[in-house]
């Protein structure tokens, strides 16, 4: 399911273009929303004494978004590893044409760590099973 974001003044630079740094925050929001849709959000990890930390972030920029554009962020859980998750996110500009315009694409590699020590921890089997199930439709 996509996350919709209308570009606000605070998102832009002096030229009215979305600043490159905003993409990271918006992509993280879309990734966490995807986990929530799978009923394995941050609260579920916290209840088991775990946290998610961004281990790697990659973004490739294609086109610019501007003030008042509507951005569509489309996340997908790509991989569930022993102690990490990888979520890919595509960012589009909603337009007047038949197809949205690809603005950027990227991925977040999220490490699962112990809340107290910060040490990497294997994902518990019950969470892994829930993550690997298809997300329910809205």
N, CA, C and O atoms as a GROMACS GRO file, in nm:
protein
  552
    1UNK      N    1   0.085  -0.118   0.000
    1UNK     CA    2   0.000   0.000   0.000
    1UNK      C    3   0.088   0.123   0.000
    1UNK      O    4   0.192   0.127   0.067
    2UNK      N    5   0.048   0.220  -0.074
    2UNK     CA    6   0.129   0.341  -0.088
    2UNK      C    7   0.104   0.440   0.025
    2UNK      O    8  -0.002   0.441   0.088
    3UNK      N    9   0.204   0.524   0.047
    3UNK     CA   10   0.195   0.636   0.140
    3UNK      C   11   0.192   0.762   0.055
    3UNK      O   12   0.278   0.781  -0.032
    4UNK      N   13   0.096   0.846   0.079
    4UNK     CA   14   0.080   0.970   0.002
    4UNK      C   15   0.133   1.087   0.085
    4UNK      O   16   0.102   1.098   0.204
    5UNK      N   17   0.212   1.174   0.022
    5UNK     CA   18   0.267   1.290   0.092
    5UNK      C   19   0.262   1.412   0.000
    5UNK      O   20   0.322   1.413  -0.108
    6UNK      N   21   0.190   1.516   0.045
    6UNK     CA   22   0.190   1.642  -0.031
    6UNK      C   23   0.311   1.723   0.013
    6UNK      O   24   0.331   1.747   0.132
    7UNK      N   25   0.391   1.764  -0.084
    7UNK     CA   26   0.513   1.839  -0.055
    7UNK      C   27   0.477   1.973   0.008
    7UNK      O   28   0.399   2.051  -0.047
    8UNK      N   29   0.536   1.996   0.123
    8UNK     CA   30   0.517   2.122   0.195
    8UNK      C   31   0.641   2.208   0.181
    8UNK      O   32   0.746   2.162   0.137
    9UNK      N   33   0.628   2.334   0.219
    9UNK     CA   34   0.739   2.427   0.210
    9UNK      C   35   0.862   2.375   0.286
    9UNK      O   36   0.975   2.390   0.239
   10UNK      N   37   0.840   2.315   0.402
   10UNK     CA   38   0.949   2.266   0.485
   10UNK      C   39   1.029   2.154   0.417
   10UNK      O   40   1.143   2.129   0.454
   11UNK      N   41   0.971   2.087   0.318
   11UNK     CA   42   1.037   1.979   0.244
   11UNK      C   43   1.134   2.030   0.138
   11UNK      O   44   1.216   1.954   0.086
   12UNK      N   45   1.126   2.158   0.105
   12UNK     CA   46   1.196   2.208  -0.014
   12UNK      C   47   1.317   2.294   0.020
   12UNK      O   48   1.335   2.342   0.132
   13UNK      N   49   1.400   2.311  -0.083
   13UNK     CA   50   1.514   2.402  -0.073
   13UNK      C   51   1.470   2.539  -0.125
   13UNK      O   52   1.352   2.562  -0.149
   14UNK      N   53   1.565   2.630  -0.141
   14UNK     CA   54   1.533   2.767  -0.183
   14UNK      C   55   1.472   2.774  -0.322
   14UNK      O   56   1.404   2.870  -0.356
   15UNK      N   57   1.496   2.671  -0.403
   15UNK     CA   58   1.441   2.669  -0.539
   15UNK      C   59   1.302   2.604  -0.545
   15UNK      O   60   1.244   2.593  -0.652
   16UNK      N   61   1.250   2.559  -0.430
   16UNK     CA   62   1.119   2.496  -0.427
   16UNK      C   63   1.122   2.349  -0.466
   16UNK      O   64   1.017   2.290  -0.492
   17UNK      N   65   1.241   2.289  -0.469
   17UNK     CA   66   1.258   2.148  -0.502
   17UNK      C   67   1.275   2.070  -0.372
   17UNK      O   68   1.341   2.117  -0.279
   18UNK      N   69   1.215   1.951  -0.365
   18UNK     CA   70   1.228   1.869  -0.244
   18UNK      C   71   1.376   1.841  -0.220
   18UNK      O   72   1.446   1.791  -0.309
   19UNK      N   73   1.423   1.873  -0.101
   19UNK     CA   74   1.563   1.852  -0.064
   19UNK      C   75   1.591   1.702  -0.058
   19UNK      O   76   1.508   1.624  -0.012
   20UNK      N   77   1.708   1.663  -0.105
   20UNK     CA   78   1.742   1.521  -0.112
   20UNK      C   79   1.731   1.452   0.023
   20UNK      O   80   1.698   1.333   0.027
   21UNK      N   81   1.755   1.520   0.132
   21UNK     CA   82   1.752   1.458   0.264
   21UNK      C   83   1.612   1.417   0.307
   21UNK      O   84   1.597   1.327   0.390
   22UNK      N   85   1.509   1.480   0.254
   22UNK     CA   86   1.371   1.446   0.292
   22UNK      C   87   1.331   1.307   0.244
   22UNK      O   88   1.247   1.242   0.305
   23UNK      N   89   1.391   1.262   0.134
   23UNK     CA   90   1.356   1.130   0.082
   23UNK      C   91   1.385   1.020   0.184
   23UNK      O   92   1.306   0.926   0.197
   24UNK      N   93   1.496   1.031   0.256
   24UNK     CA   94   1.531   0.928   0.355
   24UNK      C   95   1.424   0.916   0.462
   24UNK      O   96   1.382   0.806   0.496
   25UNK      N   97   1.378   1.029   0.514
   25UNK     CA   98   1.276   1.028   0.618
   25UNK      C   99   1.143   0.974   0.565
   25UNK      O  100   1.077   0.895   0.633
   26UNK      N  101   1.104   1.016   0.447
   26UNK     CA  102   0.979   0.970   0.389
   26UNK      C  103   0.984   0.822   0.356
   26UNK      O  104   0.885   0.750   0.375
   27UNK      N  105   1.098   0.774   0.309
   27UNK     CA  106   1.112   0.632   0.278
   27UNK      C  107   1.108   0.549   0.406
   27UNK      O  108   1.052   0.439   0.407
   28UNK      N  109   1.167   0.599   0.514
   28UNK     CA  110   1.160   0.527   0.641
   28UNK      C  111   1.016   0.518   0.690
   28UNK      O  112   0.973   0.413   0.739
   29UNK      N  113   0.941   0.627   0.677
   29UNK     CA  114   0.800   0.626   0.716
   29UNK      C  115   0.723   0.521   0.636
   29UNK      O  116   0.644   0.447   0.693
   30UNK      N  117   0.746   0.515   0.505
   30UNK     CA  118   0.678   0.416   0.422
   30UNK      C  119   0.718   0.274   0.461
   30UNK      O  120   0.633   0.185   0.464
   31UNK      N  121   0.846   0.252   0.492
   31UNK     CA  122   0.893   0.119   0.533
   31UNK      C  123   0.827   0.076   0.663
   31UNK      O  124   0.782  -0.038   0.675
   32UNK      N  125   0.820   0.167   0.760
   32UNK     CA  126   0.759   0.134   0.889
   32UNK      C  127   0.608   0.111   0.874
   32UNK      O  128   0.551   0.026   0.942
   33UNK      N  129   0.545   0.186   0.786
   33UNK     CA  130   0.403   0.163   0.758
   33UNK      C  131   0.381   0.024   0.699
   33UNK      O  132   0.282  -0.042   0.730
   34UNK      N  133   0.473  -0.021   0.614
   34UNK     CA  134   0.463  -0.154   0.556
   34UNK      C  135   0.471  -0.261   0.666
   34UNK      O  136   0.397  -0.359   0.662
   35UNK      N  137   0.559  -0.243   0.761
   35UNK     CA  138   0.570  -0.338   0.873
   35UNK      C  139   0.442  -0.336   0.957
   35UNK      O  140   0.396  -0.442   1.001
   36UNK      N  141   0.385  -0.219   0.979
   36UNK     CA  142   0.259  -0.208   1.054
   36UNK      C  143   0.147  -0.283   0.982
   36UNK      O  144   0.066  -0.351   1.046
   37UNK      N  145   0.142  -0.272   0.849
   37UNK     CA  146   0.040  -0.343   0.771
   37UNK      C  147   0.053  -0.494   0.787
   37UNK      O  148  -0.045  -0.567   0.774
   38UNK      N  149   0.174  -0.538   0.815
   38UNK     CA  150   0.198  -0.681   0.836
   38UNK      C  151   0.182  -0.719   0.983
   38UNK      O  152   0.211  -0.832   1.022
   39UNK      N  153   0.135  -0.625   1.064
   39UNK     CA  154   0.113  -0.643   1.208
   39UNK      C  155   0.242  -0.675   1.283
   39UNK      O  156   0.240  -0.744   1.384
   40UNK      N  157   0.353  -0.623   1.233
   40UNK     CA  158   0.483  -0.641   1.298
   40UNK      C  159   0.554  -0.506   1.301
   40UNK      O  160   0.665  -0.491   1.250
   41UNK      N  161   0.487  -0.407   1.362
   41UNK     CA  162   0.544  -0.273   1.369
   41UNK      C  163   0.642  -0.259   1.485
   41UNK      O  164   0.676  -0.356   1.553
   42UNK      N  165   0.686  -0.137   1.505
   42UNK     CA  166   0.785  -0.109   1.609
   42UNK      C  167   0.738  -0.153   1.747
   42UNK      O  168   0.818  -0.203   1.826
   43UNK      N  169   0.611  -0.135   1.778
   43UNK     CA  170   0.557  -0.175   1.908
   43UNK      C  171   0.570  -0.323   1.934
   43UNK      O  172   0.594  -0.365   2.047
   44UNK      N  173   0.555  -0.404   1.829
   44UNK     CA  174   0.568  -0.549   1.843
   44UNK      C  175   0.714  -0.586   1.874
   44UNK      O  176   0.740  -0.670   1.959
   45UNK      N  177   0.806  -0.521   1.805
   45UNK     CA  178   0.948  -0.545   1.834
   45UNK      C  179   0.982  -0.500   1.976
   45UNK      O  180   1.050  -0.572   2.050
   46UNK      N  181   0.936  -0.380   2.014
   46UNK     CA  182   0.963  -0.327   2.149
   46UNK      C  183   0.911  -0.420   2.257
   46UNK      O  184   0.976  -0.438   2.360
   47UNK      N  185   0.793  -0.479   2.236
   47UNK     CA  186   0.734  -0.570   2.336
   47UNK      C  187   0.822  -0.692   2.360
   47UNK      O  188   0.811  -0.758   2.464
   48UNK      N  189   0.909  -0.723   2.265
   48UNK     CA  190   0.999  -0.838   2.280
   48UNK      C  191   1.142  -0.793   2.312
   48UNK      O  192   1.236  -0.872   2.302
   49UNK      N  193   1.156  -0.666   2.352
   49UNK     CA  194   1.288  -0.614   2.390
   49UNK      C  195   1.380  -0.589   2.273
   49UNK      O  196   1.502  -0.592   2.288
   50UNK      N  197   1.322  -0.565   2.155
   50UNK     CA  198   1.400  -0.548   2.033
   50UNK      C  199   1.378  -0.409   1.973
   50UNK      O  200   1.278  -0.344   2.001
   51UNK      N  201   1.472  -0.367   1.891
   51UNK     CA  202   1.462  -0.243   1.816
   51UNK      C  203   1.504  -0.268   1.672
   51UNK      O  204   1.573  -0.365   1.641
   52UNK      N  205   1.461  -0.180   1.585
   52UNK     CA  206   1.507  -0.180   1.447
   52UNK      C  207   1.598  -0.059   1.428
   52UNK      O  208   1.563   0.053   1.467
   53UNK      N  209   1.713  -0.081   1.368
   53UNK     CA  210   1.806   0.030   1.339
   53UNK      C  211   1.845   0.024   1.193
   53UNK      O  212   1.871  -0.083   1.138
   54UNK      N  213   1.850   0.140   1.131
   54UNK     CA  214   1.890   0.146   0.991
   54UNK      C  215   2.038   0.112   0.983
   54UNK      O  216   2.123   0.179   1.042
   55UNK      N  217   2.068   0.007   0.908
   55UNK     CA  218   2.205  -0.039   0.890
   55UNK      C  219   2.262   0.012   0.758
   55UNK      O  220   2.381   0.041   0.747
   56UNK      N  221   2.175   0.023   0.658
   56UNK     CA  222   2.218   0.070   0.528
   56UNK      C  223   2.100   0.139   0.461
   56UNK      O  224   1.988   0.090   0.466
   57UNK      N  225   2.127   0.252   0.400
   57UNK     CA  226   2.025   0.328   0.327
   57UNK      C  227   2.082   0.364   0.191
   57UNK      O  228   2.191   0.420   0.181
   58UNK      N  229   2.008   0.331   0.088
   58UNK     CA  230   2.050   0.363  -0.049
   58UNK      C  231   1.935   0.430  -0.121
   58UNK      O  232   1.820   0.386  -0.114
   59UNK      N  233   1.968   0.538  -0.191
   59UNK     CA  234   1.867   0.611  -0.267
   59UNK      C  235   1.926   0.649  -0.402
   59UNK      O  236   2.038   0.699  -0.411
   60UNK      N  237   1.849   0.624  -0.507
   60UNK     CA  238   1.884   0.669  -0.642
   60UNK      C  239   1.778   0.769  -0.683
   60UNK      O  240   1.659   0.738  -0.683
   61UNK      N  241   1.822   0.889  -0.719
   61UNK     CA  242   1.730   0.996  -0.758
   61UNK      C  243   1.714   0.999  -0.909
   61UNK      O  244   1.811   0.984  -0.983
   62UNK      N  245   1.590   1.019  -0.955
   62UNK     CA  246   1.560   1.020  -1.099
   62UNK      C  247   1.504   1.155  -1.147
   62UNK      O  248   1.548   1.208  -1.249
   63UNK      N  249   1.409   1.209  -1.072
   63UNK     CA  250   1.342   1.334  -1.109
   63UNK      C  251   1.316   1.415  -0.984
   63UNK      O  252   1.319   1.362  -0.873
   64UNK      N  253   1.290   1.542  -1.002
   64UNK     CA  254   1.265   1.631  -0.888
   64UNK      C  255   1.116   1.640  -0.855
   64UNK      O  256   1.031   1.635  -0.943
   65UNK      N  257   1.089   1.654  -0.727
   65UNK     CA  258   0.954   1.688  -0.681
   65UNK      C  259   0.959   1.833  -0.634
   65UNK      O  260   1.063   1.881  -0.589
   66UNK      N  261   0.848   1.900  -0.646
   66UNK     CA  262   0.842   2.042  -0.612
   66UNK      C  263   0.728   2.071  -0.514
   66UNK      O  264   0.640   1.988  -0.490
   67UNK      N  265   0.734   2.190  -0.459
   67UNK     CA  266   0.633   2.236  -0.365
   67UNK      C  267   0.494   2.210  -0.421
   67UNK      O  268   0.463   2.245  -0.536
   68UNK      N  269   0.409   2.148  -0.337
   68UNK     CA  270   0.268   2.116  -0.365
   68UNK      C  271   0.248   1.992  -0.451
   68UNK      O  272   0.134   1.952  -0.474
   69UNK      N  273   0.356   1.930  -0.501
   69UNK     CA  274   0.340   1.800  -0.569
   69UNK      C  275   0.289   1.698  -0.468
   69UNK      O  276   0.305   1.716  -0.348
   70UNK      N  277   0.228   1.592  -0.518
   70UNK     CA  278   0.189   1.480  -0.433
   70UNK      C  279   0.284   1.365  -0.465
   70UNK      O  280   0.295   1.320  -0.579
   71UNK      N  281   0.352   1.319  -0.361
   71UNK     CA  282   0.445   1.208  -0.376
   71UNK      C  283   0.376   1.080  -0.330
   71UNK      O  284   0.306   1.079  -0.229
   72UNK      N  285   0.396   0.972  -0.404
   72UNK     CA  286   0.345   0.840  -0.368
   72UNK      C  287   0.465   0.753  -0.336
   72UNK      O  288   0.553   0.735  -0.421
   73UNK      N  289   0.470   0.699  -0.216
   73UNK     CA  290   0.579   0.611  -0.175
   73UNK      C  291   0.524   0.470  -0.167
   73UNK      O  292   0.428   0.443  -0.095
   74UNK      N  293   0.586   0.379  -0.241
   74UNK     CA  294   0.537   0.241  -0.250
   74UNK      C  295   0.644   0.149  -0.191
   74UNK      O  296   0.746   0.122  -0.255
   75UNK      N  297   0.620   0.099  -0.068
   75UNK     CA  298   0.717   0.011  -0.005
   75UNK      C  299   0.689  -0.136  -0.033
   75UNK      O  300   0.575  -0.175  -0.060
   76UNK      N  301   0.794  -0.217  -0.027
   76UNK     CA  302   0.779  -0.362  -0.040
   76UNK      C  303   0.888  -0.428   0.044
   76UNK      O  304   1.005  -0.393   0.034
   77UNK      N  305   0.847  -0.524   0.125
   77UNK     CA  306   0.944  -0.601   0.203
   77UNK      C  307   1.013  -0.698   0.109
   77UNK      O  308   0.950  -0.790   0.056
   78UNK      N  309   1.142  -0.678   0.087
   78UNK     CA  310   1.215  -0.758  -0.012
   78UNK      C  311   1.280  -0.881   0.050
   78UNK      O  312   1.288  -0.986  -0.013
   79UNK      N  313   1.329  -0.868   0.174
   79UNK     CA  314   1.402  -0.979   0.233
   79UNK      C  315   1.388  -0.978   0.385
   79UNK      O  316   1.390  -0.872   0.448
   80UNK      N  317   1.373  -1.097   0.440
   80UNK     CA  318   1.376  -1.116   0.585
   80UNK      C  319   1.494  -1.209   0.612
   80UNK      O  320   1.488  -1.328   0.582
   81UNK      N  321   1.599  -1.153   0.670
   81UNK     CA  322   1.718  -1.232   0.701
   81UNK      C  323   1.713  -1.281   0.844
   81UNK      O  324   1.613  -1.259   0.914
   82UNK      N  325   1.819  -1.346   0.890
   82UNK     CA  326   1.822  -1.397   1.027
   82UNK      C  327   1.808  -1.286   1.132
   82UNK      O  328   1.741  -1.304   1.234
   83UNK      N  329   1.871  -1.170   1.106
   83UNK     CA  330   1.868  -1.060   1.203
   83UNK      C  331   1.848  -0.925   1.136
   83UNK      O  332   1.888  -0.821   1.189
   84UNK      N  333   1.787  -0.926   1.018
   84UNK     CA  334   1.767  -0.800   0.946
   84UNK      C  335   1.650  -0.810   0.849
   84UNK      O  336   1.602  -0.918   0.816
   85UNK      N  337   1.605  -0.693   0.806
   85UNK     CA  338   1.497  -0.681   0.709
   85UNK      C  339   1.543  -0.585   0.601
   85UNK      O  340   1.619  -0.492   0.628
   86UNK      N  341   1.499  -0.607   0.479
   86UNK     CA  342   1.527  -0.512   0.372
   86UNK      C  343   1.396  -0.469   0.310
   86UNK      O  344   1.318  -0.552   0.263
   87UNK      N  345   1.371  -0.339   0.311
   87UNK     CA  346   1.250  -0.283   0.252
   87UNK      C  347   1.291  -0.192   0.137
   87UNK      O  348   1.373  -0.101   0.155
   88UNK      N  349   1.235  -0.216   0.020
   88UNK     CA  350   1.259  -0.128  -0.094
   88UNK      C  351   1.140  -0.032  -0.105
   88UNK      O  352   1.026  -0.067  -0.075
   89UNK      N  353   1.171   0.088  -0.149
   89UNK     CA  354   1.067   0.190  -0.163
   89UNK      C  355   1.087   0.263  -0.295
   89UNK      O  356   1.197   0.306  -0.328
   90UNK      N  357   0.979   0.274  -0.370
   90UNK     CA  358   0.979   0.355  -0.492
   90UNK      C  359   0.897   0.480  -0.464
   90UNK      O  360   0.791   0.474  -0.402
   91UNK      N  361   0.948   0.593  -0.509
   91UNK     CA  362   0.883   0.722  -0.486
   91UNK      C  363   0.841   0.780  -0.620
   91UNK      O  364   0.923   0.798  -0.710
   92UNK      N  365   0.713   0.810  -0.631
   92UNK     CA  366   0.657   0.864  -0.754
   92UNK      C  367   0.596   1.001  -0.728
   92UNK      O  368   0.561   1.035  -0.615
   93UNK      N  369   0.583   1.078  -0.836
   93UNK     CA  370   0.504   1.202  -0.832
   93UNK      C  371   0.372   1.169  -0.899
   93UNK      O  372   0.367   1.120  -1.012
   94UNK      N  373   0.265   1.196  -0.827
   94UNK     CA  374   0.132   1.178  -0.884
   94UNK      C  375   0.111   1.292  -0.982
   94UNK      O  376   0.134   1.408  -0.950
   95UNK      N  377   0.067   1.258  -1.100
   95UNK     CA  378   0.053   1.362  -1.201
   95UNK      C  379  -0.080   1.357  -1.271
   95UNK      O  380  -0.172   1.285  -1.232
   96UNK      N  381  -0.087   1.437  -1.375
   96UNK     CA  382  -0.209   1.443  -1.453
   96UNK      C  383  -0.208   1.341  -1.566
   96UNK      O  384  -0.311   1.318  -1.630
   97UNK      N  385  -0.091   1.281  -1.593
   97UNK     CA  386  -0.081   1.181  -1.698
   97UNK      C  387  -0.131   1.046  -1.652
   97UNK      O  388  -0.171   1.030  -1.537
   98UNK      N  389  -0.128   0.948  -1.742
   98UNK     CA  390  -0.178   0.815  -1.707
   98UNK      C  391  -0.090   0.741  -1.607
   98UNK      O  392  -0.139   0.655  -1.533
   99UNK      N  393   0.039   0.772  -1.604
   99UNK     CA  394   0.132   0.702  -1.515
   99UNK      C  395   0.202   0.801  -1.424
   99UNK      O  396   0.238   0.911  -1.466
  100UNK      N  397   0.222   0.763  -1.297
  100UNK     CA  398   0.303   0.848  -1.209
  100UNK      C  399   0.448   0.851  -1.257
  100UNK      O  400   0.494   0.757  -1.323
  101UNK      N  401   0.520   0.957  -1.224
  101UNK     CA  402   0.659   0.974  -1.263
  101UNK      C  403   0.749   0.924  -1.151
  101UNK      O  404   0.735   0.966  -1.036
  102UNK      N  405   0.843   0.834  -1.184
  102UNK     CA  406   0.936   0.784  -1.084
  102UNK      C  407   1.033   0.896  -1.045
  102UNK      O  408   1.102   0.952  -1.130
  103UNK      N  409   1.036   0.927  -0.915
  103UNK     CA  410   1.126   1.030  -0.863
  103UNK      C  411   1.253   0.969  -0.806
  103UNK      O  412   1.363   1.021  -0.828
  104UNK      N  413   1.238   0.860  -0.733
  104UNK     CA  414   1.352   0.797  -0.666
  104UNK      C  415   1.316   0.654  -0.630
  104UNK      O  416   1.199   0.617  -0.622
  105UNK      N  417   1.419   0.576  -0.608
  105UNK     CA  418   1.399   0.441  -0.556
  105UNK      C  419   1.513   0.413  -0.460
  105UNK      O  420   1.622   0.470  -0.472
  106UNK      N  421   1.486   0.325  -0.366
  106UNK     CA  422   1.591   0.297  -0.270
  106UNK      C  423   1.555   0.182  -0.179
  106UNK      O  424   1.453   0.115  -0.196
  107UNK      N  425   1.642   0.160  -0.082
  107UNK     CA  426   1.619   0.051   0.012
  107UNK      C  427   1.672   0.088   0.149
  107UNK      O  428   1.766   0.166   0.164
  108UNK      N  429   1.607   0.030   0.249
  108UNK     CA  430   1.651   0.041   0.387
  108UNK      C  431   1.680  -0.100   0.437
  108UNK      O  432   1.594  -0.188   0.430
  109UNK      N  433   1.798  -0.120   0.486
  109UNK     CA  434   1.836  -0.246   0.548
  109UNK      C  435   1.828  -0.221   0.699
  109UNK      O  436   1.905  -0.141   0.753
  110UNK      N  437   1.736  -0.288   0.765
  110UNK     CA  438   1.710  -0.266   0.906
  110UNK      C  439   1.764  -0.381   0.990
  110UNK      O  440   1.726  -0.496   0.969
  111UNK      N  441   1.853  -0.350   1.082
  111UNK     CA  442   1.907  -0.451   1.172
  111UNK      C  443   1.815  -0.466   1.292
  111UNK      O  444   1.760  -0.368   1.341
  112UNK      N  445   1.798  -0.588   1.339
  112UNK     CA  446   1.722  -0.617   1.460
  112UNK      C  447   1.824  -0.629   1.574
  112UNK      O  448   1.916  -0.710   1.568
  113UNK      N  449   1.805  -0.546   1.678
  113UNK     CA  450   1.900  -0.544   1.789
  113UNK      C  451   1.828  -0.554   1.922
  113UNK      O  452   1.709  -0.523   1.933
  114UNK      N  453   1.902  -0.598   2.024
  114UNK     CA  454   1.853  -0.602   2.160
  114UNK      C  455   1.841  -0.459   2.211
  114UNK      O  456   1.933  -0.378   2.194
  115UNK      N  457   1.728  -0.427   2.273
  115UNK     CA  458   1.702  -0.292   2.322
  115UNK      C  459   1.807  -0.248   2.424
  115UNK      O  460   1.852  -0.134   2.420
  116UNK      N  461   1.844  -0.335   2.514
  116UNK     CA  462   1.937  -0.300   2.622
  116UNK      C  463   2.082  -0.287   2.573
  116UNK      O  464   2.149  -0.188   2.602
  117UNK      N  465   2.128  -0.388   2.501
  117UNK     CA  466   2.270  -0.392   2.464
  117UNK      C  467   2.301  -0.333   2.327
  117UNK      O  468   2.415  -0.292   2.302
  118UNK      N  469   2.203  -0.328   2.240
  118UNK     CA  470   2.227  -0.282   2.104
  118UNK      C  471   2.291  -0.388   2.016
  118UNK      O  472   2.324  -0.361   1.900
  119UNK      N  473   2.309  -0.509   2.070
  119UNK     CA  474   2.372  -0.617   1.995
  119UNK      C  475   2.271  -0.678   1.896
  119UNK      O  476   2.152  -0.686   1.927
  120UNK      N  477   2.318  -0.719   1.779
  120UNK     CA  478   2.228  -0.785   1.683
  120UNK      C  479   2.165  -0.909   1.745
  120UNK      O  480   2.228  -0.981   1.822
  121UNK      N  481   2.039  -0.933   1.708
  121UNK     CA  482   1.962  -1.045   1.760
  121UNK      C  483   1.888  -1.109   1.643
  121UNK      O  484   1.838  -1.040   1.554
  122UNK      N  485   1.880  -1.242   1.644
  122UNK     CA  486   1.799  -1.310   1.542
  122UNK      C  487   1.652  -1.275   1.562
  122UNK      O  488   1.605  -1.260   1.674
  123UNK      N  489   1.583  -1.263   1.452
  123UNK     CA  490   1.440  -1.233   1.457
  123UNK      C  491   1.368  -1.356   1.512
  123UNK      O  492   1.385  -1.466   1.460
  124UNK      N  493   1.286  -1.338   1.618
  124UNK     CA  494   1.210  -1.452   1.671
  124UNK      C  495   1.123  -1.514   1.561
  124UNK      O  496   1.073  -1.444   1.473
  125UNK      N  497   1.106  -1.645   1.567
  125UNK     CA  498   1.034  -1.719   1.463
  125UNK      C  499   0.893  -1.667   1.442
  125UNK      O  500   0.846  -1.661   1.328
  126UNK      N  501   0.822  -1.630   1.551
  126UNK     CA  502   0.685  -1.581   1.533
  126UNK      C  503   0.682  -1.450   1.454
  126UNK      O  504   0.591  -1.429   1.374
  127UNK      N  505   0.780  -1.363   1.476
  127UNK     CA  506   0.786  -1.238   1.400
  127UNK      C  507   0.829  -1.264   1.256
  127UNK      O  508   0.776  -1.203   1.162
  128UNK      N  509   0.924  -1.354   1.239
  128UNK     CA  510   0.970  -1.387   1.104
  128UNK      C  511   0.854  -1.442   1.021
  128UNK      O  512   0.838  -1.405   0.905
  129UNK      N  513   0.774  -1.531   1.080
  129UNK     CA  514   0.660  -1.588   1.009
  129UNK      C  515   0.560  -1.480   0.970
  129UNK      O  516   0.508  -1.480   0.858
  130UNK      N  517   0.533  -1.388   1.060
  130UNK     CA  518   0.439  -1.279   1.031
  130UNK      C  519   0.494  -1.187   0.922
  130UNK      O  520   0.419  -1.142   0.835
  131UNK      N  521   0.623  -1.160   0.925
  131UNK     CA  522   0.684  -1.075   0.825
  131UNK      C  523   0.679  -1.138   0.686
  131UNK      O  524   0.661  -1.069   0.586
  132UNK      N  525   0.696  -1.268   0.681
  132UNK     CA  526   0.701  -1.337   0.553
  132UNK      C  527   0.564  -1.361   0.490
  132UNK      O  528   0.554  -1.398   0.373
  133UNK      N  529   0.459  -1.339   0.566
  133UNK     CA  530   0.324  -1.351   0.511
  133UNK      C  531   0.293  -1.229   0.425
  133UNK      O  532   0.346  -1.121   0.449
  134UNK      N  533   0.208  -1.247   0.327
  134UNK     CA  534   0.166  -1.137   0.243
  134UNK      C  535   0.093  -1.034   0.328
  134UNK      O  536   0.009  -1.071   0.411
  135UNK      N  537   0.123  -0.908   0.310
  135UNK     CA  538   0.054  -0.802   0.383
  135UNK      C  539  -0.094  -0.802   0.345
  135UNK      O  540  -0.128  -0.821   0.228
  136UNK      N  541  -0.184  -0.782   0.444
  136UNK     CA  542  -0.327  -0.777   0.412
  136UNK      C  543  -0.359  -0.654   0.328
  136UNK      O  544  -0.293  -0.550   0.339
  137UNK      N  545  -0.458  -0.667   0.244
  137UNK     CA  546  -0.504  -0.555   0.162
  137UNK      C  547  -0.579  -0.455   0.249
  137UNK      O  548  -0.647  -0.494   0.344
  138UNK      N  549  -0.568  -0.326   0.216
  138UNK     CA  550  -0.638  -0.226   0.298
  138UNK      C  551  -0.788  -0.231   0.280
  138UNK      O  552  -0.860  -0.153   0.342
   0.00000   0.00000   0.00000
